[in-house]
Amino acid sequence: MTNSATETTQGSTQGRKSRYLVTTDSKANGQPIPKLPSLPRARYVNPEFFRAEIDSVFRKSWLLLAHACEFENIGSYKLFDMPSLGPIVIVRGKDEKLRAFLNSCPHRGATVLSDSEGCGNVMICQYHGWTYNLEGNLIGVTNAEAFPDIDKKQYRLPAIRCEQWGGFVYVNFDQGAPSLLDWLGSIATTYPQVEEVPDAPLRLLYQQSWEVACNWKLMMDNFNEGYHINVVHAPSIKPVFDQTRLSSELHANGCVTQYNYYRKRQEQSGDSFDQSSNVLQMPNIEDEKEFDDKHVGLGMFPNTLLVISKNFFNFIQFLPIGIDRCKIDVSFYVRDWGDGPMPEEWKGSRDGMMQLVSEDTALMPGMQRSIETAPDLHIPLGGYEIPMLHIHATIDKMIGTDNIPSGCRIADPNFLQQWITP
């Protein structure tokens, strides 16, 4: 999110080629984009397509799960419920490296940790007591005489790839996937400040999860277009947000930069610069240029909106549970204020973010039911929805056109290719 998207994007193109600012009037760097292909509604209700998304998208993409500040000490761990994928534990080893494993004992599949988070020296199977060290190696078998020939090296906890971009912790179920930084591509090179911003140390302000009765892509669509803001968010950010000045940048592998325009206070009441709204308070950002440089929203394929600012970041994530259900996770991290109660401005940010998300999620179950009653229709797309098309096209590319069920395919998944930042 930024106050002056055009200036920021054009000003940062020095030394880079073919970087495109896509605007809501269906233009890229001021040049018209032809009529967009439509989206089949069947994509939200077809069970075969849903299965293909799990196998070819979620199991092969880098998924953002946490921030390194949540794993302060050796042995610090946290459990993650990944519906349709598997239970995961991320733990900091004795070498201080973060690792991810399936929370599943190779013996009979029981969990090796049960508390949602904690700190310890070992991980112990909750069923038979097999013991694993922080590196996932089997180091103890109860009643070992019953397993006289067991080779402990063959029974490590199943490892999940785990890599970091700055402090952001990602996992990938595909051992053959490219590295995280290669996957992020121009996202990582365009925003190197992520390695520094927000400034450390950080702390987790709050985290909340709940289920919504809709296909995960309805939530993903919602958080990658601003067309709905004046209607859905009329009670909250409409007065301080100019949806007509939205713009975006498309990156490889389905990622999107969102440049949102918060009205300056003089546009509202004639007063001096205001870098935020009552909904998203951002303390200590002192001037407009600093806001522009340090505040950005990233649509991280396939399922996350990551907002980065000088003093905080938060991400909203949508994980598929079933074809018509998804889990929403909201995580908010801020600069650590030390001892004492939470500063009042962060309470406002927390409450405002939850209001925004609640306004969005309230509509989704009805939309899902409506789509289910008329799945053969197609969704016409306008300029606000170009990021949506980019993400859907990436889904199709990962699945492979020949593997997409009839009635679910996008007419041309390469339609936007020439406007993607290399």
RATA-V965622 format. One record per pair of residues at least 6 apart in sequence whose ideal C-beta (glycine too) atoms are under 6 Angstrom apart, sorted by the first residue. I is the first residue (numbers start at 0). GAP is how many residues later the second one is. D is the distance in Angstrom with one decimal. If there is no record, write none. Layout:
# RATA-V965622
[[I;GAP;D] [I;GAP;D]]
This chain:
# RATA-V965622
[[0;259;4.0] [0;294;5.4] [0;296;4.5] [1;6;5.2] [1;257;4.9] [1;290;5.0] [1;293;5.9] [2;259;5.7] [2;285;5.9] [2;288;5.6] [2;289;5.6] [3;288;5.4] [4;242;4.5] [4;254;3.0] [7;284;5.0] [8;12;4.7] [12;6;4.9] [17;404;5.8] [18;402;5.0] [19;8;4.5] [19;9;5.4] [19;399;4.6] [20;8;5.7] [20;226;5.3] [21;6;5.1] [21;226;5.0] [21;364;5.3] [22;224;4.8] [23;222;5.3] [23;359;4.3] [23;360;4.9] [24;358;5.3] [25;7;4.7] [25;357;3.8] [27;391;4.5] [35;345;4.3] [35;353;5.8] [36;373;5.8] [36;374;4.3] [36;375;5.6] [36;378;5.7] [37;340;3.9] [37;341;5.8] [37;342;5.4] [38;340;4.3] [39;338;5.5] [39;367;5.9] [39;368;5.5] [40;330;5.0] [40;334;5.1] [40;336;5.0] [41;333;4.9] [41;365;4.5] [41;366;4.8] [42;6;5.9] [42;365;4.9] [43;171;4.3] [43;327;5.1] [44;327;5.4] [44;330;4.8] [45;359;5.4] [45;362;5.3] [46;276;5.6] [47;357;4.5] [48;356;5.2] [48;359;4.6] [49;273;4.4] [51;347;4.7] [51;351;6.0] [53;30;5.1] [55;342;5.1] [55;343;4.5] [56;245;5.4] [56;338;5.6] [56;341;5.1] [58;114;4.4] [59;114;4.4] [59;117;6.0] [60;241;5.3] [61;108;4.4] [61;110;5.0] [61;118;5.2] [61;121;5.1] [62;108;5.6] [63;104;5.9] [63;106;5.4] [63;236;5.8] [63;240;5.0] [64;15;5.5] [64;104;5.6] [64;106;5.7] [65;103;4.4] [66;100;5.0] [66;266;5.4] [67;99;4.3] [68;133;4.2] [69;8;5.8] [69;134;5.9] [70;21;4.3] [70;27;6.0] [72;46;5.6] [73;18;5.7] [73;20;5.6] [74;44;4.6] [74;45;5.1] [74;46;5.7] [75;16;4.9] [75;43;4.8] [76;12;5.6] [76;14;4.0] [77;12;5.6] [77;39;4.4] [78;10;5.4] [78;37;5.2] [79;8;4.5] [81;6;5.6] [82;236;5.4] [82;238;4.2] [82;244;5.7] [83;236;5.3] [85;16;5.4] [86;16;4.1] [87;12;5.7] [88;12;5.4] [88;14;4.6] [88;24;5.5] [89;8;5.9] [89;10;4.9] [90;8;6.0] [90;43;5.6] [91;6;5.6] [92;6;5.8] [92;41;4.3] [92;42;5.3] [93;40;5.8] [97;64;5.7] [98;63;5.6] [99;60;4.0] [99;62;3.8] [99;71;4.7] [100;35;5.2] [100;56;4.1] [100;58;5.8] [101;56;4.2] [102;8;5.0] [102;10;5.9] [104;7;5.5] [104;20;4.0] [104;25;5.7] [105;49;4.5] [106;23;5.7] [109;15;5.2] [109;16;5.1] [109;17;3.4] [110;15;5.2] [111;11;4.1] [111;13;5.3] [112;10;5.5] [113;12;5.6] [121;9;5.2] [121;11;5.9] [122;9;4.5] [123;7;5.2] [127;14;6.0] [128;13;4.2] [129;11;5.7] [130;8;5.5] [130;9;3.5] [131;6;5.7] [131;25;5.4] [132;6;5.2] [135;20;4.9] [135;21;3.9] [136;19;5.6] [137;14;4.3] [137;17;4.6] [140;6;5.6] [159;11;5.0] [160;11;4.4] [161;9;5.3] [162;7;5.7] [162;17;4.0] [164;15;5.9] [165;28;4.5] [165;29;4.6] [169;10;5.4] [180;7;5.4] [182;70;5.7] [184;67;4.3] [185;65;4.8] [185;235;4.6] [186;64;4.9] [186;68;4.8] [196;97;5.7] [197;113;5.8] [197;114;5.8] [197;115;5.6] [197;137;6.0] [200;135;4.5] [201;131;4.9] [202;133;4.4] [203;129;5.7] [204;127;4.5] [204;129;4.8] [204;141;5.7] [205;126;5.3] [205;144;5.4] [206;124;4.8] [207;122;5.1] [208;120;4.8] [209;118;5.7] [210;114;6.0] [210;116;5.6] [211;114;5.7] [211;116;5.8] [211;149;5.0] [211;152;5.3] [212;112;5.8] [212;152;4.1] [213;150;3.9] [213;151;5.8] [213;154;4.0] [215;102;4.8] [215;104;4.2] [215;110;4.0] [217;146;5.3] [217;149;5.9] [218;99;4.0] [218;107;6.0] [219;83;5.9] [219;98;5.8] [220;167;5.0] [221;138;5.2] [222;82;4.4] [223;32;6.0] [223;75;4.8] [223;163;4.3] [223;164;5.5] [224;159;5.0] [224;160;4.9] [224;163;5.6] [225;17;4.9] [225;20;4.3] [225;158;5.9] [226;157;3.7] [228;12;5.9] [228;14;4.5] [229;8;5.3] [229;13;5.6] [231;127;5.3] [232;126;5.7] [235;43;5.1] [235;119;5.5] [235;120;5.9] [236;40;5.6] [236;42;5.1] [239;22;5.7] [239;23;5.2] [239;37;3.9] [241;19;4.6] [241;21;5.6] [244;16;3.9] [246;12;4.7] [247;8;5.5] [247;10;5.5] [247;139;5.0] [248;8;4.1] [248;172;5.8] [249;140;4.9] [249;169;5.9] [249;170;4.7] [250;170;5.4] [252;48;5.6] [253;47;3.0] [253;137;4.9] [253;140;3.2] [254;45;5.9] [254;46;5.2] [255;43;3.6] [255;131;4.4] [256;41;6.0] [257;39;3.9] [263;9;5.5] [264;6;4.2] [264;9;3.7] [272;15;5.0] [274;7;5.8] [274;10;4.7] [274;16;4.1] [275;6;4.6] [278;73;3.5] [279;72;5.8] [280;64;4.8] [280;67;4.7] [280;68;4.9] [281;27;5.4] [282;62;4.6] [283;27;5.8] [284;6;5.1] [284;25;5.3] [293;15;5.9] [293;16;4.2] [294;14;4.4] [295;12;5.4] [296;10;5.0] [297;8;4.6] [298;6;5.8] [299;6;5.3] [300;93;5.8] [302;14;5.7] [302;15;5.1] [303;11;5.3] [303;13;4.7] [304;11;4.8] [305;9;4.5] [306;7;5.3] [310;24;4.7] [311;22;4.4] [312;20;5.5] [313;18;4.2] [314;16;5.5] [315;14;5.3] [316;12;4.5] [317;8;5.0] [317;10;5.7] [318;8;4.6] [319;6;5.4] [320;6;5.7] [323;44;5.5] [333;12;5.6] [336;6;5.6] [380;8;5.6] [389;26;5.4] [391;18;6.0] [392;17;5.8] [392;20;4.1] [395;14;5.3] [395;17;4.2] [396;16;5.4]]
